[in-house]
């Protein structure tokens, strides 16, 4: 399930500059069906052999023959802003030898470097094909521009160029003219970004969600996701991504990790060592007195007989048992609460799974806490951080969710400290 590309190094190959990585929230290490081609759980952005960035140049203010030619020219990148049936403003883009461009969206067409489909809580990518028709993720959702030279700044822009190298904002799209004569606008469901406070570390906290325009300007959120009236300009903030920035595409949320940030993040090998350390303590079920063991990171989501389970109201860890439950497994599956035999607290009773995606961790401490109600286990600071993050949900709602499966969190704080029973001998 894991490969060398997931080791936290600043270069993917000797001499190759790595800008950072995009990780899809809800993927615990890989897609359920496996990472295939451009459809995967994470994408490393590295300096290209040849720059492919573009920058705005000529503005055609009316629908002239030159404008029509710019739109139809498959060699020339352009963005067209439809004002009315008789007037379209076309902005031509020229080659920029100082930047690399990477595009993200739902489309499988060649311009898209990272194919992202809607995230279903607990089952990312499983229904990608069937849900494509009603997806709220744009086919060409956004583009990310990386400076090829130090300090390798990375910026995000709403909308991506299609196979004809065009971006088209229709009559209904929010759009306006800038003071310098250029145009700007917003996409239908928007591209939202949140930069964390104090970086991505043990001391991090949530920032404010903002919307990014086609030209990379920053705005407060619209009243609803697709409202035609744009938010207020936030001139004090920029579209430059920092370690831990979250990008929401209305159906999937991505985490940006810089190469430097990844260098201070636990590796998959480190997570495996923590798993072995947990198992070496021989935690025991206080009811069956059998020894418990977390399964290997490659065997996620398939409980076995040694699987640790926990009562997520109190945190007491057990093996699977029927105490306080029902005899019929189908009836028991519908039972949302069980009574803990240790303290009589009633709450969710779930199998525990180690969080396998190292990029979601804010530190390298032991996995001692579990998210409620999904049962994914990680360090205390990691659980505390994600429990504070309001992730966009639908067109105007926000809620905290587990980063490993994006199930909404519940309970007092969204996570619980686990209480393991040591062996009696």
Secondary structure, DSSP 8 states (H G I E B T S, - for coil): ---GGGS--S-SSTT--EEEEEEETT-SSS-TT--BTTBSSEEEEE--SS--EEEEEEEE-S--HHHHHHHH-SSSEEEEEE-SSS-EEEEEEEEETTEEEEEEES--STT-SEE-----TT-TTTTHHHHSTT--S-TT-EEEEEESSTT--EEEEE----TTSEEEE-TTS-EEE-TTS-EEE--SS-EEEE--BT-SSTT-B---EEEE-TTS-EE---SSTT-SS---B-TT--SB--TT-EEE-SS-EEEEEEHHHHHTS--HHHHHHHHHHHHHT--B-TTT--B-----TTSTT---TT--EEETTT-BEE-S--TTS-SSHHHHHH---EE-TTT--EE-EEE-EE---GGG-SS-----EEETTT-EEE-HHHHHHHHH--EEETTTEEE-B-TTT--B--SSSSEEE-B-B----
